[in-house]
Amino acid sequence: MLSHKLLLDDVEDNYHLLAIHSSLEEFKMAFLLNMNLQLSLRRAPCDVDFNHGEVQAMYPLYSFKEPAKYRTYYLFKNKYKGSVKKVVSSGSLFVEEEISTQLTYLIPEYKKVDYFFKIEDDLEEELIQDLLNAISRIPRVITTYVVDVNQLKSRNNLIVD
């Protein structure tokens, strides 16, 4: 009997990824990207969720499909601060739990990045540079740059749908 294997590493990634450093909250970042890039990013009905050991992380996701250009935009928040319950003492009648917060990352290779802006389309270098310049002009955006997707170990975390 013949068996076929699908190698996920062979799938060519047809998207660009921009890293954004900013102290803005995610809804404000989406609003300012909409204003400056003439987009219409909306909060997705479901967040990107991952189980990082003891923390169930929910990363906010904003998306916009531009059907005229066959292009899709995604805004991911890279950081999630969640609470972790640890049992301190269970040798007595009452269980004592200690609740602490733990910071987790959607893309752990870039821990200092606050947001990732994913554009699913094969764009020219000039258009990417225009996007970078427009994003960097947003107040309270510290810096923005292109991330090499082929070097990411956790690029599967960016698969949506």
Secondary structure as UniProt FT lines:
FT   HELIX           8..10
FT   STRAND          16..22
FT   HELIX           26..37
FT   STRAND          42..43
FT   STRAND          48..52
FT   TURN            53..54
FT   STRAND          55..59
FT   STRAND          61..66
FT   TURN            67..70
FT   STRAND          71..77
FT   STRAND          79..89
FT   STRAND          96..105
FT   TURN            108..109
FT   TURN            111..112
FT   STRAND          115..120
FT   HELIX           125..136
FT   TURN            139..140
FT   STRAND          141..147
FT   HELIX           149..151
FT   HELIX           155..158
//
